[in-house]
Amino acid sequence: MKPHRAAIILVYGILGLMLCQLFGIAAWSMGTADLKAMNDGEMDRSGYDLTKAGRICGMVATGIFAFQIIVCVIVGIVMVASRQ
């Protein structure tokens, strides 16, 4: 059975929220893969709750990142449209 990466996933999720949202994408994808492996019995389940928390933090960080990109695109469009 493979060891869990719950601490790394949680740290990446928190870093995604606090520092750089790209860590959130990593936390989300790693957390999803590890939760699947835990549910399939391939990985140690002792870190299930921490992995789930890190995945959720990653999802929130990714949502914030997507929102920021959308706002930047809208602001850019408005700026270009106002020059004409």
Secondary structure, DSSP 8 states (H G I E B T S, - for coil): -B---HHHHHHHHHHHHHT-THHHHHHHHHHHHHHHHHHTTSB-GGGHHHHHHHHHHHHHHHHHHHHHHHHHHHHHHHHHHHT-
